[in-house]
Amino acid sequence: MTAILRAEGISVVHRTRSGPLHAVTDVSLSLHPGRTLALVGESGSGKSSIARAILHLPPPTAGTVSLDGTDLAELSARELRRLRPRIQMVFQDPVSSLNPRRRVRDIVAEPLDAHSRTAAAPDRDARVAELLDAVGLPARQFADRKPAQLSGGQAQRVAIARALAADPQVLIADEAVSALDVSAQATVLNLLRTLTDELGLAGLFISHDLGAVRAVGDDLAVLYLGRLCEEGPTEEVLAAPAHPYTAALLAAVPEPGRALGDTRPAAADPPSPLDPPSGCRFRTRCPLATERCADEQPAAKPVSADRTVACHHPLALA
Ligand SMILES: Nc1ncnc2c1ncn2[C@@H]1O[C@H](COP(=O)(O)OP(=O)(O)OP(=O)(O)O)[C@@H](O)[C@H]1O
């Protein structure tokens, strides 16, 4: 299967007053039409930094991002501006991402207006109605509302309709359901799933919540302190995690060490990306860590046909 978007070996280093902060290190991801990759990790693990690097906002410090075979680094500023709408993003806080003074019909039409793709007003209205329909908001009822007259879930669906108006190939949802109540979460997760299936979009679903990931991601990539721990089909990874960190996340307890039946106290907080541990970044919280883990960064290795893990002591697959 050919990927529509490839990020290869990307690193993101933020300059801070305390020195360089390694938010993302040597991460590779591929997104495929009609599939969604869920990227999961704790707060600060570098998820949003990856999303911004994919859009070249700004470009990654190292590595390449290519869309449909085009390396974004080879484009002029103008070409990049023209290509960027092919990758649309939906953010965590739907209400603040919508202009409070505009009506839903004008918000959804923003990408159409920007590119003057639809000349006549009736065409614009018809397209807006179609897009609102696609996200389950009947135009008759919603087109004239303002953001304040929408629930959080409805506002998020308007943001998704606006993203679709740009006719994207890739849809990135960055914590797009985290701020919603449980039933709105389910609606938006189902919608994202349907849209990738029906429109053949390639999805990147970013979340700290494994429950949400289970509902939407075909494939799962687990991020810890800026590095990928493991990757593979979501159901397989969740049924039998190969990386101790994934196992700890799944056990859903605050102390990963305890989740694995270890009695040593795990480090209370994840280490700082200003001074990440040597070798494997998870080793300071990992009950299976040995000296080798401190000395040597584990490379990503295949553990089955379509799964990889970066660990010196991977858990046995059932
Ligand atoms: N512009 C910036 N300047 C300096 N440091 C930054 C910047 N943006 C992010 N960081 C740092 O980079 C690391 C990764 O942040 P990022 O926002 O990518 O993580 P995240 O997984 O998306 O977390 P969250 O879910 O909390 O947003 C964090 O330590 C963060 O403090």
Ligand as a Chemical Component Dictionary entry (heavy atoms), coordinates in Angstrom:
data_LIG
# 
_chem_comp.id                   LIG 
_chem_comp.type                 NON-POLYMER 
_chem_comp.pdbx_formal_charge   0 
_chem_comp.three_letter_code    LIG 
# 
loop_
_chem_comp_atom.comp_id 
_chem_comp_atom.atom_id 
_chem_comp_atom.alt_atom_id 
_chem_comp_atom.type_symbol 
_chem_comp_atom.charge 
_chem_comp_atom.model_Cartn_x 
_chem_comp_atom.model_Cartn_y 
_chem_comp_atom.model_Cartn_z 
_chem_comp_atom.pdbx_ordinal 
LIG N1  N1  N 0 7.551  26.275 21.051 1  
LIG C1  C1  C 0 8.141  25.573 22.025 2  
LIG N2  N2  N 0 9.219  26.033 22.656 3  
LIG C2  C2  C 0 9.833  25.314 23.623 4  
LIG N3  N3  N 0 9.427  24.111 24.031 5  
LIG C3  C3  C 0 8.345  23.586 23.435 6  
LIG C4  C4  C 0 7.634  24.283 22.405 7  
LIG N4  N4  N 0 6.595  23.513 22.008 8  
LIG C5  C5  C 0 6.648  22.385 22.741 9  
LIG N5  N5  N 0 7.692  22.428 23.599 10 
LIG C6  C6  C 0 8.110  21.347 24.527 11 
LIG O1  O1  O 0 8.308  20.197 23.719 12 
LIG C7  C7  C 0 7.857  19.030 24.401 13 
LIG C8  C8  C 0 6.813  18.349 23.552 14 
LIG O2  O2  O 0 5.662  19.174 23.479 15 
LIG P1  P1  P 0 4.386  18.827 22.609 16 
LIG O3  O3  O 0 3.395  19.932 22.791 17 
LIG O4  O4  O 0 4.795  18.464 21.253 18 
LIG O5  O5  O 0 3.873  17.514 23.353 19 
LIG P2  P2  P 0 2.444  16.866 23.384 20 
LIG O6  O6  O 0 2.670  15.401 23.471 21 
LIG O7  O7  O 0 1.623  17.379 22.259 22 
LIG O8  O8  O 0 1.877  17.373 24.749 23 
LIG P3  P3  P 0 0.451  17.970 25.118 24 
LIG O9  O9  O 0 -0.503 16.839 24.970 25 
LIG O10 O10 O 0 0.631  18.435 26.526 26 
LIG O11 O11 O 0 0.251  19.092 24.141 27 
LIG C9  C9  C 0 7.343  19.496 25.753 28 
LIG O12 O12 O 0 8.382  19.324 26.700 29 
LIG C10 C10 C 0 7.053  20.958 25.534 30 
LIG O13 O13 O 0 7.201  21.670 26.746 31 
# 
loop_
_chem_comp_bond.comp_id 
_chem_comp_bond.atom_id_1 
_chem_comp_bond.atom_id_2 
_chem_comp_bond.value_order 
_chem_comp_bond.pdbx_ordinal 
LIG N1  C1  SING 1  
LIG C1  N2  SING 2  
LIG C1  C4  DOUB 3  
LIG N2  C2  DOUB 4  
LIG C2  N3  SING 5  
LIG N3  C3  DOUB 6  
LIG C3  C4  SING 7  
LIG C3  N5  SING 8  
LIG C4  N4  SING 9  
LIG N4  C5  DOUB 10 
LIG C5  N5  SING 11 
LIG N5  C6  SING 12 
LIG C6  O1  SING 13 
LIG C6  C10 SING 14 
LIG O1  C7  SING 15 
LIG C7  C8  SING 16 
LIG C7  C9  SING 17 
LIG C8  O2  SING 18 
LIG O2  P1  SING 19 
LIG P1  O3  DOUB 20 
LIG P1  O4  SING 21 
LIG P1  O5  SING 22 
LIG O5  P2  SING 23 
LIG P2  O6  DOUB 24 
LIG P2  O7  SING 25 
LIG P2  O8  SING 26 
LIG O8  P3  SING 27 
LIG P3  O9  DOUB 28 
LIG P3  O10 SING 29 
LIG P3  O11 SING 30 
LIG C9  O12 SING 31 
LIG C9  C10 SING 32 
LIG C10 O13 SING 33 
# 
